[in-house]
């Protein structure tokens, strides 16, 4: 990553599908996918750095295959990095995952990255014939294999969950000498230690609350990485979060509340939890000292730079398309992020 530009700033989507709380209408899957590709084009044209696509295996999400969507985006864009956010590595075959992203790398002329995670939902376990009893062990073994695939054109390997490889040719090879890999971390110290041990990037999902509570994760990650023999410079922290940007903070809160409460209401239903977000709940979540990026460009800049003082992170990815937000509002958010927020953040973090 260029040091002159400072922090990389990008946008990601989980491709959730739900009814618009104001109109009651629900977007179709083809429309949602077209909007995601259109958003990626806007991110690219606006000069932002990264676009990410998540993985869910449910009818209320439009993206079970980030690699296929990112391949389509690769054809429609020129400069942005293309990453999964995240690939559920516990239930993916690492060979297939590597080959898919090496192919995206070739199509995009060297812009592909993998963010591996254990996933917030577990529907992929029964779907692909895995047991949630092996939740951690699967991730560890698949991660170990993925790192070997990145290093080796031919590979012999054996493990517990996947058939052995015997002088297997791992093709195609990507444009980049090494495909960049990140581990997505929700809040567990074990995940931070693992990311450090493997010497890959760590992307912390900070969806709300006080950012200070994530500081120990960044410290543990760097400590584990250095203990495993990786240089401090190679240990890259990223942050992912929810965002809504408008001309003023009051406007941002007014416009975003119906959609954000809508999002959490249907996510909680998916998790069999009955929990509604009141306006007071939202006001607390969106207050200046929290991790939720809702407000004017100035408010967003202040939050980003405050977090940068805490974590010294190299990348920020924001989810702007939450809770059935209309596309024109997402497009406006991308525009404000690129024109009002990113230039100041780049300048301040490149000092």
C-alpha positions in Angstrom: 0.0 0.0 0.0 1.3 3.5 -0.8 2.4 5.3 2.3 1.9 8.7 0.7 -1.8 8.4 0.5 -2.4 7.3 4.1 -5.3 5.1 5.1 -7.2 3.1 2.4 -10.9 3.9 2.4 -13.5 1.7 0.9 -17.0 0.4 0.8 -18.5 -3.1 1.4 -21.8 -4.8 1.1 -23.4 -7.9 2.7 -26.2 -7.7 0.1 -29.0 -7.9 2.6 -32.5 -7.9 1.2 -35.5 -6.6 3.2 -38.6 -4.5 2.8 -38.1 -0.7 2.6 -39.6 0.5 6.0 -41.1 3.6 4.3 -42.6 2.1 1.2 -42.9 -1.6 2.2 -41.4 -2.7 -1.2 -38.7 -5.3 -1.3 -36.0 -5.2 -4.0 -35.6 -8.3 -6.2 -32.3 -10.3 -6.2 -31.4 -9.2 -9.8 -32.0 -5.6 -8.9 -29.9 -5.9 -5.8 -27.0 -7.4 -7.7 -27.2 -4.7 -10.4 -27.1 -2.0 -7.6 -24.0 -3.6 -6.0 -22.1 -3.6 -9.3 -23.3 0.0 -9.9 -22.1 1.0 -6.4 -18.7 -0.6 -7.0 -18.4 1.5 -10.2 -19.2 4.7 -8.3 -16.6 3.8 -5.7 -14.0 3.2 -8.4 -14.9 6.4 -10.4 -14.9 8.5 -7.1 -11.3 7.5 -6.4 -11.8 5.4 -3.3 -9.6 2.4 -2.7 -11.5 -0.8 -2.0 -14.8 -2.6 -2.6 -15.9 -5.7 -0.6 -18.7 -8.3 -1.0 -19.9 -10.6 1.8 -21.1 -14.2 1.9 -24.4 -15.5 3.2 -26.4 -18.6 2.3 -29.9 -17.3 2.9 -32.9 -16.2 0.8 -32.7 -12.7 2.5 -29.2 -12.0 1.1 -28.2 -11.7 -2.5 -24.6 -12.9 -2.2 -23.7 -16.5 -1.6 -20.7 -16.3 -4.0 -18.6 -13.2 -3.5 -16.1 -14.4 -6.1 -18.6 -14.4 -8.9 -19.9 -10.9 -8.0 -16.3 -9.6 -7.6 -15.4 -11.1 -11.0 -18.3 -9.1 -12.5 -17.2 -6.0 -10.7 -13.6 -6.5 -11.9 -14.9 -6.1 -15.5 -16.7 -2.9 -14.6 -13.9 -1.2 -12.7 -10.3 -0.1 -13.1 -8.5 0.7 -9.9 -10.3 -0.4 -6.7 -9.0 -3.4 -4.7 -11.6 -6.2 -4.7 -12.1 -8.2 -1.5 -14.5 -10.6 0.1 -16.0 -9.4 3.4 -15.9 -12.2 4.5 -15.4 -15.6 2.9 -16.7 -18.2 5.4 -13.5 -20.2 5.4 -14.7 -22.9 7.8 -17.1 -24.3 5.2 -15.2 -23.4 2.0 -12.7 -25.7 0.3 -9.5 -23.6 0.5 -8.3 -24.9 -2.9 -11.5 -23.7 -4.6 -11.4 -20.4 -2.7 -7.8 -19.8 -3.7 -8.4 -20.7 -7.4 -11.5 -18.4 -7.5 -9.6 -15.4 -6.1 -6.5 -16.1 -8.2 -8.9 -16.0 -11.2 -10.4 -12.7 -10.1 -6.8 -11.4 -9.7 -6.0 -12.3 -13.3 -9.3 -10.7 -14.6 -8.7 -7.6 -12.5 -5.0 -7.3 -13.3 -3.9 -7.8 -9.7 -6.6 -6.3 -7.5 -8.0 -9.4 -5.6 -7.8 -10.0 -1.8 -9.4 -12.6 0.5 -10.9 -11.7 3.9 -11.5 -15.0 5.7 -13.9 -15.3 8.6 -15.9 -17.8 10.7 -19.1 -16.0 9.8 -21.9 -14.5 11.9 -24.4 -17.1 10.7 -24.0 -20.9 10.7 -26.3 -21.9 7.8 -23.3 -22.9 5.6 -22.3 -25.7 8.0 -25.3 -28.1 7.3 -25.4 -26.8 3.7 -21.9 -28.1 2.9 -21.9 -31.1 5.2 -19.9 -29.7 8.2 -20.5 -29.8 11.9 -20.6 -26.7 14.1 -18.8 -28.9 16.7 -15.7 -28.4 14.5 -16.2 -24.6 14.2 -12.7 -23.6 15.4 -10.8 -26.6 14.2 -12.1 -26.3 10.7 -11.1 -22.6 10.4 -7.6 -23.3 11.7 -7.0 -26.2 9.3 -8.5 -24.4 6.3 -6.5 -21.2 7.1 -3.3 -23.2 7.3 -3.9 -24.8 4.0 -4.9 -21.5 2.3 -1.6 -20.0 3.4 0.3 -23.0 1.8 -1.7 -22.6 -1.4 -0.6 -19.0 -1.7 3.1 -20.0 -1.3 3.2 -23.1 -3.5 2.4 -23.9 -7.1 2.5 -27.6 -6.3 1.6 -29.0 -2.9 1.5 -32.2 -0.9 -0.7 -31.8 2.2 -2.9 -33.8 4.5 -5.3 -32.8 7.3 -8.4 -34.0 9.2 -11.3 -32.5 7.2 -10.3 -32.5 3.6 -8.9 -35.2 1.3 -5.1 -35.1 1.1 -3.2 -33.3 -1.7 -0.4 -35.2 -3.4 1.9 -33.1 -5.6 -1.3 -31.2 -6.6 -0.9 -28.4 -9.1 -2.6 -25.3 -7.7 -3.8 -23.2 -10.7 -4.1 -20.6 -11.9 -1.4 -18.5 -10.2 -2.4 -14.9 -9.5 -0.9 -11.7 -11.0 0.2 -10.6 -7.5 3.2 -12.5 -6.1 1.1 -13.3 -3.0 -2.7 -12.9 -2.8 -3.3 -10.6 0.2 -5.3 -12.3 3.0 -7.1 -10.8 6.0 -8.9 -12.4 8.9 -12.2 -10.8 9.9 -12.4 -10.5 13.7 -15.6 -9.9 15.6 -14.3 -9.5 19.1 -12.6 -12.6 20.3 -9.0 -12.4 21.4 -8.4 -16.0 20.0 -9.2 -14.7 16.5 -6.8 -11.7 17.0 -4.0 -14.0 18.1 -4.7 -16.3 15.1 -4.4 -13.4 12.6 -1.1 -12.3 14.2 0.3 -15.9 14.2 -0.5 -16.3 10.5 1.0 -12.9 9.8 -2.1 -11.7 7.8 -4.2 -8.5 8.0 -6.7 -8.3 10.8 -10.1 -6.6 10.0 -12.0 -5.7 13.1 -15.8 -5.5 12.8 -16.7 -2.5 14.9 -20.5 -2.0 14.6 -21.0 0.2 17.6 -20.2 1.0 21.2 -17.0 2.5 22.5 -14.1 2.0 20.1 -11.7 1.8 23.1 -12.9 -1.7 23.9 -11.3 -3.0 20.7 -7.9 -1.6 21.6 -6.8 -4.8 23.3 -7.5 -6.8 20.2 -5.2 -4.6 18.1 -2.5 -4.9 20.8 -2.9 -8.7 21.1 -2.8 -9.1 17.3 0.5 -7.2 16.9 2.1 -8.9 19.9 1.1 -12.4 18.6 2.4 -11.5 15.1 5.8 -10.3 16.4 6.1 -13.4 18.6 5.5 -15.5 15.5 8.4 -13.7 13.7 6.4 -11.3 11.6 7.6 -7.7 11.3 5.4 -4.9 12.9 5.2 -3.2 9.4 3.6 -6.3 7.9 0.9 -6.6 10.6 -2.0 -4.5 9.1 -5.1 -3.5 11.0 -8.3 -2.7 9.2 -11.7 -1.6 10.5 -15.1 -2.4 9.1 -18.3 -0.6 10.2 -21.7 0.7 9.4 -22.1 4.2 8.1 -24.5 6.9 6.8 -23.3 10.3 5.7 -25.4 13.4 5.0 -24.8 17.1 4.8 -25.6 17.5 8.5 -25.5 15.1 11.5 -29.2 15.8 12.2 -30.1 15.0 8.6 -28.0 11.8 8.7 -29.7 10.6 11.9 -33.2 11.5 10.7 -32.8 9.7 7.4 -30.9 6.7 8.7 -32.9 5.8 11.7 -35.8 4.0 9.9 -33.4 2.0 7.8 -30.9 1.1 10.6 -33.7 0.0 13.0 -35.2 -2.0 10.1 -31.8 -3.7 9.5 -31.4 -4.7 13.1 -35.0 -5.8 13.4 -34.7 -8.3 10.6 -31.1 -9.4 11.6 -32.4 -10.1 15.1 -35.4 -12.0 13.7 -32.9 -14.1 11.6 -31.1 -14.9 14.8 -34.4 -15.8 16.6 -34.1 -12.7 18.8 -37.0 -10.4 19.5 -35.4 -7.0 19.9 -36.6 -3.6 18.5 -34.4 -0.5 18.2 -36.0 2.6 19.6 -35.1 6.1 18.6 -33.4 6.6 22.0 -31.3 3.4 21.4 -30.3 4.8 18.0 -29.4 8.2 19.4 -27.1 6.5 21.9 -25.5 4.3 19.2 -24.9 7.3 16.9 -23.4 9.6 19.6 -20.0 11.2 18.8 -18.0 8.9 21.1 -19.2 5.6 19.5 -17.9 3.5 16.7 -21.1 3.9 14.5 -20.3 6.3 11.6 -23.5 8.4 11.3 -23.3 12.1 10.7 -22.0 15.0 8.7 -18.6 14.6 6.8 -17.0 16.5 9.7 -18.4 14.1 12.3 -17.3 11.1 10.3 -13.8 12.5 9.9 -13.5 13.1 13.6 -14.6 9.6 14.4 -12.1 8.1 11.8 -9.2 10.1 13.1 -10.0 9.4 16.8 -10.0 5.6 15.9 -6.8 6.1 14.0 -5.1 7.4 17.1 -6.3 4.3 18.9 -5.4 1.6 16.3 -3.1 3.1 13.7 -5.1 1.1 11.1 -4.3 1.1 7.4 -7.8 0.5 6.0 -11.4 1.5 6.7 -14.3 -0.3 5.0 -17.8 1.1 5.5 -21.1 -0.6 4.8 -23.4 2.1 3.4 -26.3 0.0 2.0 -28.1 -1.2 5.1 -31.7 -2.0 5.8 -33.1 -1.6 2.3 -31.8 2.0 1.8 -32.7 3.4 -1.6 -29.8 3.4 -4.1 -29.8 7.2 -4.5 -29.0 7.5 -0.8 -26.2 5.0 -1.1 -24.8 6.8 -4.1 -24.9 10.1 -2.2 -23.1 8.5 0.7 -20.3 7.3 -1.6 -20.0 10.8 -3.1 -19.7 12.4 0.3 -17.2 9.8 1.5 -15.0 10.3 -1.6 -15.2 14.1 -1.9 -15.6 15.4 1.7 -14.2 12.7 4.0 -11.4 10.7 2.2 -9.2 13.7 1.1 -8.9 14.9 4.7 -8.4 11.4 6.2 -5.8 10.6 3.5 -3.9 13.9 4.3 -4.0 13.4 8.1 -3.0 9.7 8.0 -0.2 10.2 5.6 1.8 12.5 7.9 
